[in-house]
Amino acid sequence: MEKDSGISKKADEFLQIFKRGEEFTKDLIKENERLRFRIAQLEESVEKSGSEERTRLYEDRIKMLEDEINSLMERYRKTEEENKDFASKYVEVEAENNMLANLYVASYQLHSTLDFNEVLRIVIEIIINLIGAEKFAIFLMDEKTNELLPAAAEGLSLQDISKVKTGEGIIGKVAKEGESYFLEDITNAASEISLSQPAVCIPLKIKEHVIGVISIYSLLIQKNAFSNIDYELFNLLAGHAATAIFSSRLYTQSERKLTTIQSFLDLLKEKPKR
Amino acid sequence: MPNILVVEDSPTMRQLISFAMKRIPESRIIEATDGVDALKKLASEKVDIILADINMPIMDGLKLVSLVRGNPSYKTIPIIMITTEGAEEDKNKALAIGANAYLTKPIQTQELMKLVNSFLS
């Protein structure tokens, strides 16, 4: 009985120890799970937080960079537009420069001499070299008979060109009215030449007084249309060629009169023989 | 400093071409009125490029090109022909005897500038 009581007591003690151990283990397991949850929470929190912050940071940077890119693209677009603008302006300026060079040279040459024949030669050179005409004639007005007389020609024989009555035909009409004439389609001019049907007819005018007419019948084969420079040269010829021709003719007449008067004076100076 | 020889009997054309060539920095323009005059100028001065008309008195441009190409001292000088003749056969003839380029009148000065600059560079 004593032994039974002792064993039982020991068993109870052991059982209690075991139960306490069990409880402790359960507590440990609970704590472990709680800690594991906490860790997961923290990890998630850290990951999320880091990810979010990083994402936000990256997004901000991306936005900034995108803004910068857009800004640069805008500047590039503007610069490109400016470049195109400059390029077209440059081409424009070059064309203008070419035109001015032609007009300057033509004007300079026309007024570089007072010799009548030289002036006509210069007019011819301008029409060939700067305009690109192949066949043409220069008529000058005879005030007495009111007729246009051929004074010079290129690509045509001067003898084949007849004088023109003012008001008659295209040339005569241009001389009377003082307005330029242009054939609508100058490509036709190349195929058929007619002295009564010029491609271009320009009056030589001093103010509104017509002193002559330039009549162009055909152009060089490589030239198939008129450009702005041509119309400018036509305008220049209408005015400057007229002035140059008029001045040189006046000068020639004056020279001739001077020579005559000089001879007469010399004659008067001679003492009569006694 | 390029020396540019302009061979042209027309004073109007000579002035226009010279006018355009003066825009090339530090260029020097030498003018000749015909082929013979051009050969004299070539003999006495250094020339980097020649611009020559075809239709000229005394000696025409084609003859000038032949003589220039035939002379060892000048045969490498670039020659640009400028003429009223627009036909393809005239162009081929000029290029065949040794011209480097061919321009028809009426010339555009910007076109001439571009061409000359391409040979000088």
Boltz contact constraints between the chains, C-beta under 6 A:
constraints:
  - contact:
      token1: [A, 94]
      token2: [B, 110]
      max_distance: 6.0
  - contact:
      token1: [A, 98]
      token2: [B, 108]
      max_distance: 6.0
  - contact:
      token1: [A, 98]
      token2: [B, 109]
      max_distance: 6.0
  - contact:
      token1: [A, 98]
      token2: [B, 110]
      max_distance: 6.0
  - contact:
      token1: [A, 101]
      token2: [B, 19]
      max_distance: 6.0
  - contact:
      token1: [A, 101]
      token2: [B, 109]
      max_distance: 6.0
  - contact:
      token1: [A, 105]
      token2: [B, 12]
      max_distance: 6.0
  - contact:
      token1: [A, 105]
      token2: [B, 15]
      max_distance: 6.0
  - contact:
      token1: [A, 105]
      token2: [B, 16]
      max_distance: 6.0
  - contact:
      token1: [A, 109]
      token2: [B, 12]
      max_distance: 6.0
  - contact:
      token1: [A, 125]
      token2: [B, 10]
      max_distance: 6.0
  - contact:
      token1: [A, 125]
      token2: [B, 12]
      max_distance: 6.0
  - contact:
      token1: [A, 126]
      token2: [B, 12]
      max_distance: 6.0
  - contact:
      token1: [A, 129]
      token2: [B, 10]
      max_distance: 6.0
  - contact:
      token1: [A, 129]
      token2: [B, 12]
      max_distance: 6.0
  - contact:
      token1: [A, 129]
      token2: [B, 13]
      max_distance: 6.0
  - contact:
      token1: [A, 129]
      token2: [B, 105]
      max_distance: 6.0
  - contact:
      token1: [A, 130]
      token2: [B, 106]
      max_distance: 6.0
  - contact:
      token1: [A, 132]
      token2: [B, 105]
      max_distance: 6.0
  - contact:
      token1: [A, 132]
      token2: [B, 106]
      max_distance: 6.0
  - contact:
      token1: [A, 220]
      token2: [B, 84]
      max_distance: 6.0
  - contact:
      token1: [A, 220]
      token2: [B, 86]
      max_distance: 6.0
  - contact:
      token1: [A, 221]
      token2: [B, 86]
      max_distance: 6.0
  - contact:
      token1: [A, 222]
      token2: [B, 86]
      max_distance: 6.0
  - contact:
      token1: [A, 222]
      token2: [B, 104]
      max_distance: 6.0
